[in-house]
Amino acid sequence: MPTGQEQLLLTKDALGSQADEGRRPEPRRDALPQDWKELWKPPGEEPMHLDWLRLQKQSKELAQEVELVDLRDEFGPLVGSVELRDEPVHRWLSYKEGFSPRLLGRVIDRLELVEGLHVVDAFGGVATTALSGLVHPKVGEVRSVEYSPFACFAGQTKLHWPDLDPGRLRKLLKQALAYDSRRAVEVPDLAAFNNEEIFPSDRIRELIRARDHLYDLTGCDDPERDFFLLGLASVVEDLSGAIKDGRALRIKRTRKRRSSSLADAKPEVSVAGTVPRALAGQWSGMLADLDSLALAGKQTADKQAFHLRGDARHLDRVTLYGEEPAFPDGWADLGLFSPPYLNCIDYTEVYKMELWMLKYITNQHEFRETRLGTLRSHPSIRFSESKHFDDIKGDAIELIEGISDWVSSGGGRQEVGPVTKQYFEDMLQVWREQYRVLRDGAYAVCVVANSTFSRRKQDEQRARKEEWRIPLLTDVLLAHLALVAGFKSVQIWEARELRPRNVQAGRARESLVVARKGPGAP
């Protein structure tokens, strides 16, 4: 296993010796954030203060062993999901947990990769990487994996856009809207569907009638039916009194919400009523995208892109065509992925309305089981004690365990402490699978953001006072874990700076951790 600072750095040769050095920012010899000391706030208690100083020192030493390149101008606009709202097909479902469709191409350019690439995205979301690879001239095939059954469905539906005939879909449009408004339906046992502040009873029943009508729709094939079902799922939030807000689905009330669908698009057919108007607008906007792509002449011939249900920690269990392994050893030339951040967001909770609406979850047991299978990045449920560190030792492991113990005993949400260690245990397993799937000399690129832990307490005036604060350098720790997994060298590309929620004077870097599997590396 590589050790020593020289093996933590990606050399110019590793990044591409043919590059024009004039356009490459000079790397900084450590990944320590600016204003490092200001990011920390010490506790008052003496024993805790000593432990706090030890964690600060360990964090600094680990950061100084990793090279950092300032690529904020280049990658800052690409690591967020804003561009997904306007791009054809990508915008069919608003999914804020994603990155720009241009990110894949920019990574390929910077690494100066050649044509015929095999690309793997282990956290495929709604197939952003697969869709981008489908039209990128240097990509031969993309295989992406997503755990959420709803997100996987959305991505698979989007990937079928080249097979969809707008003319046929327009003939089906009126039929799709002609659901029986008197049809008897059963409202699922989800609190949000039975709360008048979120859904008036007549509206939720109308949405379910529309859904059941689509399941019964005749004269269409599965990709066409999925096209309409995805459109229905896309308008659910906009037709509700709820809003996806941080780590929870909250009642909207006075909160402002950006439209998350195409429901306001001009409908191609005249309809009356809130639900039919939203569906007609959404489906018409999706049809307009198909028209624009046909006019643009987007070429997808001889390309393959798959969006598969699976777990990034166990790519060896994902199959194609029955029993054929989807990710054999050494298959991929590039891994590009963005895991859930260590920000305590439970995405099964955030997207529960869509999961229940399309019947991927039908009862509370299934809801719990789905949550239990997610990457251990949130404390919404008590996870199993799966341990991937085994007997591994080292400074990075020691720091992870130290911060986990600190947060567990230091206050606030004590349940976050165990999740901190579990998150990095899971991410080590993700790196190991990336290492296995990549060929020698290939790269794995992980988009991630750092976190900040703090404890706040109300004073006598009911103001929340911050008692202590610890920044967690997730990208630095993931860089070290990539080496533990066997990668030859790592580097951090700085993309942009984020402001953590509910933290005073906190800043968190969002970045790309680039790891190379060197030829002949163990």
C-alpha positions in Angstrom: 0.0 0.0 0.0 1.5 3.4 -0.9 2.8 5.5 1.9 4.5 8.8 2.1 3.8 12.3 0.8 5.3 11.7 -2.6 2.7 9.1 -3.4 -0.1 11.4 -2.3 0.6 13.8 -5.2 -0.6 13.5 -8.8 2.4 14.3 -10.9 2.2 16.3 -14.2 2.8 13.0 -16.0 -0.2 11.4 -14.2 -2.4 14.3 -15.2 -1.3 14.3 -18.8 2.2 15.1 -20.0 0.9 16.5 -23.3 -0.9 19.3 -21.6 -0.3 23.0 -22.3 1.4 24.0 -19.1 0.3 27.6 -19.6 -3.3 26.7 -19.0 -2.7 24.5 -15.9 -2.9 26.3 -12.6 0.0 25.5 -10.3 -0.9 23.0 -7.6 -0.5 24.0 -4.0 1.5 21.6 -1.9 -1.2 21.2 0.7 -5.0 21.1 0.8 -5.4 23.2 3.9 -8.3 25.6 3.5 -7.7 29.3 3.8 -8.4 31.0 7.1 -7.9 27.5 8.7 -7.9 28.6 12.3 -11.1 30.7 11.9 -13.0 27.6 10.9 -12.5 26.1 14.3 -14.2 27.3 17.5 -12.8 25.7 20.7 -15.1 24.4 23.5 -14.8 25.9 27.0 -14.3 22.6 28.9 -10.6 21.8 29.4 -10.6 18.1 28.7 -12.7 18.7 25.5 -10.4 21.5 24.6 -7.4 19.2 24.6 -9.1 16.7 22.4 -10.2 19.5 20.1 -6.6 20.7 19.7 -5.5 17.1 18.9 -8.2 16.8 16.1 -7.2 20.2 14.7 -3.5 19.2 14.6 -4.3 15.8 13.0 -6.6 17.5 10.4 -3.9 20.0 9.5 -1.2 17.3 9.1 -3.3 15.2 6.8 -4.3 18.1 4.6 -0.7 19.1 4.2 0.0 15.7 2.6 -2.4 16.2 -0.3 -1.9 18.4 -3.3 -4.6 21.0 -4.1 -5.3 22.7 -7.5 -7.5 25.8 -7.6 -9.9 25.1 -10.5 -12.8 27.2 -9.2 -13.1 29.1 -12.4 -13.3 25.9 -14.4 -15.3 23.6 -12.2 -17.2 25.9 -9.9 -20.2 26.3 -12.3 -20.3 22.5 -13.0 -20.5 20.8 -9.6 -24.0 22.1 -8.9 -27.3 21.2 -10.4 -28.5 24.6 -11.7 -27.9 23.7 -15.4 -30.1 20.6 -15.1 -33.1 22.8 -14.9 -32.8 24.1 -18.4 -31.2 21.3 -20.4 -33.5 19.2 -22.7 -34.4 15.8 -21.2 -32.3 16.5 -18.0 -35.0 18.9 -17.0 -37.8 16.2 -17.2 -37.3 15.7 -13.5 -35.8 18.4 -11.3 -33.1 16.7 -9.2 -31.1 19.1 -7.1 -28.7 16.3 -5.9 -26.7 16.4 -9.1 -24.1 18.1 -11.2 -23.9 19.8 -14.6 -24.3 17.8 -17.8 -21.0 19.4 -18.9 -19.0 18.0 -16.0 -18.2 14.7 -17.7 -16.8 16.5 -20.8 -14.7 18.9 -18.7 -13.2 16.1 -16.7 -12.3 14.2 -19.9 -10.7 17.3 -21.4 -8.6 18.1 -18.3 -7.4 14.5 -18.0 -6.8 14.4 -21.8 -8.5 11.1 -22.2 -8.7 9.4 -25.6 -11.7 8.1 -27.6 -13.7 5.0 -26.9 -13.9 5.5 -23.2 -15.8 3.2 -20.9 -17.3 5.3 -18.0 -18.8 4.2 -14.7 -20.9 6.4 -12.4 -21.5 4.5 -9.2 -23.9 7.1 -7.9 -25.8 7.7 -11.1 -28.8 9.7 -9.7 -31.2 10.4 -12.6 -28.6 9.4 -15.2 -26.8 12.7 -15.8 -23.5 11.1 -16.6 -25.1 8.4 -18.8 -27.0 11.0 -20.7 -23.9 13.2 -21.2 -21.9 10.2 -22.3 -24.5 9.2 -24.8 -23.7 12.3 -26.9 -20.0 12.8 -26.0 -17.7 12.0 -29.0 -15.0 10.3 -26.8 -17.3 8.1 -24.8 -18.0 4.6 -26.1 -20.2 3.3 -23.3 -21.5 4.4 -19.9 -22.8 2.2 -17.1 -24.2 4.0 -14.2 -25.7 2.6 -11.0 -28.4 4.1 -8.7 -29.8 2.7 -5.4 -33.0 4.7 -5.2 -35.7 2.9 -7.2 -37.4 6.1 -8.2 -34.2 7.9 -9.3 -33.2 4.8 -11.2 -36.6 4.8 -13.0 -36.3 8.5 -13.8 -32.8 7.9 -15.3 -33.8 4.9 -17.3 -36.8 6.8 -18.7 -34.6 9.7 -19.8 -32.1 7.4 -21.4 -34.9 6.1 -23.7 -35.4 9.5 -25.3 -33.8 8.4 -28.6 -36.3 5.6 -28.9 -39.3 7.9 -28.3 -41.4 9.1 -31.3 -42.9 12.5 -30.6 -45.6 11.9 -33.2 -46.8 8.7 -31.4 -46.6 10.4 -28.0 -48.8 13.3 -29.3 -51.4 10.8 -30.4 -51.4 9.3 -26.9 -51.4 12.7 -25.1 -55.2 13.2 -25.1 -55.7 9.6 -24.1 -53.2 10.0 -21.2 -55.2 13.0 -19.9 -58.6 11.2 -20.2 -58.7 9.6 -16.8 -62.0 9.0 -15.1 -62.5 11.7 -12.4 -64.9 9.4 -10.6 -62.7 6.4 -10.4 -62.5 4.9 -6.9 -58.9 4.9 -5.6 -57.1 4.1 -2.4 -54.8 6.8 -0.9 -51.4 5.3 0.2 -50.6 5.2 3.9 -48.2 8.1 3.7 -48.8 11.0 6.1 -48.0 13.6 3.4 -50.8 12.2 1.2 -53.3 12.4 4.1 -52.4 15.9 5.3 -54.8 18.7 4.0 -52.0 21.3 4.3 -50.0 19.3 1.8 -52.7 17.8 -0.4 -56.4 18.5 -0.4 -58.1 15.2 -0.5 -59.6 15.8 -3.9 -56.2 16.7 -5.4 -54.3 13.6 -4.1 -57.1 11.4 -5.3 -57.0 13.0 -8.8 -53.3 12.4 -9.0 -53.8 8.8 -8.1 -56.6 8.4 -10.6 -54.2 9.8 -13.3 -51.5 7.4 -12.2 -53.7 4.3 -12.2 -55.1 5.4 -15.6 -51.5 5.5 -17.0 -50.8 2.0 -15.7 -53.9 0.8 -17.6 -53.2 2.8 -20.8 -53.5 0.7 -23.9 -51.8 1.2 -27.3 -48.4 2.2 -25.8 -45.2 0.4 -25.1 -43.2 0.6 -21.8 -40.9 3.5 -22.7 -44.0 5.6 -23.7 -45.9 4.7 -20.5 -42.8 5.5 -18.5 -42.5 8.9 -20.3 -46.0 9.8 -19.0 -45.4 8.4 -15.5 -42.2 10.4 -15.1 -44.1 13.5 -16.1 -46.7 12.8 -13.5 -44.1 12.2 -10.8 -42.4 15.5 -11.8 -45.4 17.6 -10.9 -46.2 16.0 -7.6 -44.2 18.5 -5.5 -45.4 21.6 -7.4 -49.0 20.4 -6.8 -48.4 19.9 -3.1 -48.1 22.2 -0.1 -44.7 20.7 0.7 -41.2 21.7 -0.2 -37.9 19.9 -0.3 -35.9 21.9 2.2 -32.5 20.7 3.3 -32.7 17.3 5.1 -36.4 17.1 5.2 -39.7 17.4 3.3 -41.5 20.4 5.0 -44.9 22.0 4.8 -44.4 25.0 2.5 -46.6 27.6 4.2 -44.7 30.9 3.9 -41.6 29.4 2.4 -40.7 30.2 -1.2 -40.2 27.5 -3.7 -38.8 27.5 -7.2 -41.0 25.5 -9.6 -39.5 22.0 -9.8 -41.4 20.9 -13.0 -42.4 21.9 -16.5 -46.1 22.2 -15.3 -46.2 25.9 -16.4 -45.1 25.1 -20.0 -47.7 25.9 -22.7 -49.9 22.9 -23.1 -50.4 21.4 -26.5 -54.0 20.5 -25.7 -56.7 22.5 -24.0 -57.6 21.2 -20.6 -59.4 22.4 -17.5 -58.5 21.8 -13.8 -55.3 22.1 -11.8 -54.0 18.6 -12.2 -54.8 18.2 -15.9 -53.3 21.6 -16.6 -50.1 20.6 -14.8 -49.8 17.3 -16.5 -50.5 18.8 -20.0 -47.8 21.4 -19.4 -45.3 18.9 -18.2 -45.8 16.5 -21.0 -45.9 19.2 -23.6 -42.5 20.6 -22.3 -41.1 17.1 -22.5 -42.3 16.7 -26.1 -40.7 20.1 -27.0 -37.4 18.7 -25.8 -37.7 15.7 -28.1 -38.4 18.0 -31.0 -35.4 20.2 -30.2 -33.1 17.2 -29.9 -34.3 15.9 -33.3 -33.6 19.3 -34.9 -30.2 19.5 -33.3 -29.3 16.2 -34.8 -28.1 14.6 -31.6 -26.3 11.4 -32.6 -26.5 8.4 -30.3 -25.9 5.6 -32.8 -23.3 3.1 -31.9 -23.4 4.3 -28.3 -24.5 2.3 -25.3 -25.6 3.8 -22.0 -27.1 1.8 -19.1 -28.6 3.0 -15.9 -28.9 0.1 -13.5 -30.3 -0.5 -10.0 -27.5 -1.3 -7.5 -25.2 -0.3 -4.7 -21.9 1.6 -5.3 -20.4 -0.5 -2.5 -21.1 -3.7 -4.3 -20.8 -3.2 -8.1 -19.8 -6.8 -8.3 -23.4 -7.7 -7.7 -24.9 -5.7 -10.5 -25.7 -7.6 -13.7 -26.6 -7.0 -17.4 -28.9 -9.3 -19.3 -29.5 -11.6 -16.4 -26.3 -13.0 -15.1 -23.6 -11.1 -17.1 -21.5 -8.9 -14.7 -22.1 -5.3 -15.4 -18.7 -4.3 -13.9 -16.0 -6.9 -14.5 -12.5 -6.2 -13.3 -10.6 -3.6 -15.3 -13.6 -2.6 -17.5 -13.6 1.2 -17.1 -11.4 4.0 -18.2 -13.0 6.6 -16.0 -15.1 6.6 -12.9 -17.0 9.8 -12.2 -19.4 9.9 -9.3 -20.8 12.1 -6.5 -21.9 10.3 -3.4 -24.3 11.7 -0.8 -22.4 14.3 1.2 -22.0 13.9 5.0 -24.7 16.4 5.6 -27.3 14.2 7.3 -29.8 14.4 4.4 -31.9 11.3 4.0 -32.9 11.3 0.3 -35.4 8.5 0.8 -37.3 10.9 3.1 -36.9 13.9 0.7 -38.2 12.0 -2.3 -40.8 9.9 -0.4 -43.8 11.5 -2.2 -42.5 10.4 -5.6 -41.5 6.9 -4.3 -45.0 6.3 -2.9 -46.8 7.9 -5.9 -45.2 5.5 -8.3 -45.6 2.6 -5.9 -41.9 1.8 -5.4 -42.9 2.0 -1.7 -46.3 0.8 -0.6 -46.0 0.4 3.2 -43.9 1.5 6.1 -41.9 -1.7 6.2 -40.7 -1.2 2.6 -39.9 2.4 3.5 -37.7 1.3 6.3 -36.0 -1.4 4.3 -35.2 1.1 1.5 -33.7 3.5 4.0 -31.6 0.8 5.5 -30.0 0.1 2.2 -28.7 3.6 1.6 -25.1 4.8 2.0 -24.7 5.5 5.7 -24.6 9.3 5.5 -27.5 10.3 7.7 -28.9 9.4 11.2 -32.5 9.0 10.2 -32.4 5.3 10.9 -30.1 3.0 12.9 -27.9 1.3 10.4 -26.2 -2.1 10.7 -22.7 -2.3 12.2 -21.1 -3.3 8.9 -17.4 -2.5 9.3 -15.1 -1.9 6.3 -12.0 -0.6 8.1 -11.3 -4.1 9.4 -7.8 -3.9 11.0 -6.6 -1.0 8.9 -4.6 1.6 10.9 -3.3 5.0 10.0 -3.6 8.7 10.6 -6.7 9.1 8.5 -8.5 6.3 10.3 -7.5 7.6 13.6 -8.8 11.1 12.8 -12.1 9.7 11.5 -12.6 7.7 14.7 -11.6 10.7 16.8 -14.1 13.0 15.2 -16.8 10.4 15.4 -16.1 10.0 19.1 -16.0 13.7 19.7 -19.3 14.4 18.0 -20.9 11.4 19.9 -19.8 12.8 23.3 -19.6 16.5 22.5 -23.3 17.3 22.3 -26.0 18.3 19.8 -27.2 15.3 17.8 -25.2 12.5 19.3 -26.5 10.1 16.7 -24.4 11.9 14.1 -21.2 10.6 15.6 -21.5 6.9 14.7 -22.7 7.9 11.2 -19.5 9.9 10.6 -17.4 6.7 10.9 -19.9 4.6 9.0 -19.9 7.1 6.1 -16.1 6.8 5.7 -16.3 3.0 6.1 -18.8 2.9 3.3 -16.7 5.2 1.1 -13.6 3.0 1.6 -15.7 0.2 0.1 -16.7 2.5 -2.7 -13.1 3.3 -3.5 -12.2 -0.4 -3.4 -14.9 -1.2 -6.0 -13.7 1.7 -8.2 -10.2 0.3 -8.0 -11.4 -3.1 -9.0 -13.5 -1.9 -11.9 -10.9 0.5 -13.4 -8.1 -0.6 -15.7 -4.5 0.2 -14.9 -3.7 3.9 -15.4 -7.4 5.0 -15.2 -8.9 7.6 -13.0 -11.7 7.8 -10.4 -13.1 11.3 -9.9 -15.3 11.9 -6.8 -17.3 15.1 -6.4 -17.8 15.9 -2.7 -18.2 18.7 -0.2 -16.6 19.1 3.2 -18.8 19.4 6.3 -18.9 21.3 9.6 -19.9 20.0 12.9 -21.0 22.3 15.7 -23.0 22.5 18.9 -25.5 25.3 19.4 -27.4 26.0 22.6 -30.1 28.6 23.5 -29.1 31.3 26.0 -31.5 33.0 28.3 -32.7 35.3 25.5 -33.5 32.2 23.4 -30.7 33.1 21.0 -28.7 30.1 19.7 -25.1 30.4 20.7 -22.4 28.3 19.1 -20.4 26.4 21.8 -17.9 24.7 19.5 -17.2 24.1 15.9 -15.1 21.5 13.9 -14.6 21.5 10.2 -14.5 18.0 8.6 -12.2 17.8 5.6 -14.1 15.1 3.8 -12.2 15.5 0.5 -8.8 15.1 2.3 -10.0 12.1 4.2 -11.4 10.5 1.0 -8.1 11.2 -0.7 -6.3 9.2 2.0 -8.9 6.4 1.8 -8.3 6.2 -1.9 -4.7 5.3 -1.2 -5.8 2.8 1.4 -7.9 1.2 -1.4 -4.8 0.8 -3.6 -4.8 3.9 -5.8 -1.3 5.2 -6.7 -1.8 8.9 -6.4 -4.5 11.5 -5.5 -5.1 15.2 -5.9 -7.9 17.6 -5.0 -9.4 20.0 -7.5 -11.0 22.9 -5.7 -14.4 23.8 -7.3 -16.2 26.2 -5.1 -17.0 27.3 -1.5 -20.2 26.5 0.2 -21.8 27.9 3.4 -22.9 25.2 5.7 -26.5 25.5 7.0 -27.0 26.6 10.6 -23.3 27.2 11.3 -21.8 30.4 12.4 -18.7 31.5 10.4 -18.5 28.2 8.7 -17.2 27.5 5.2 -17.0 24.2 3.3 -15.1 23.4 0.2 -16.7 21.5 -2.7 -14.2 19.7 -4.8 -13.2 16.8 -7.0 -11.0 14.1 -5.5 -9.0 12.6 -8.4 -7.4 9.2 -7.8 -5.3 7.3 -10.3 -4.9 3.6 -10.5 -1.2 3.3 -11.5 0.1 0.7 -13.9 1.2 -2.2 -11.9 -0.1 -0.8 -8.7 -1.0 -3.4 -6.0 
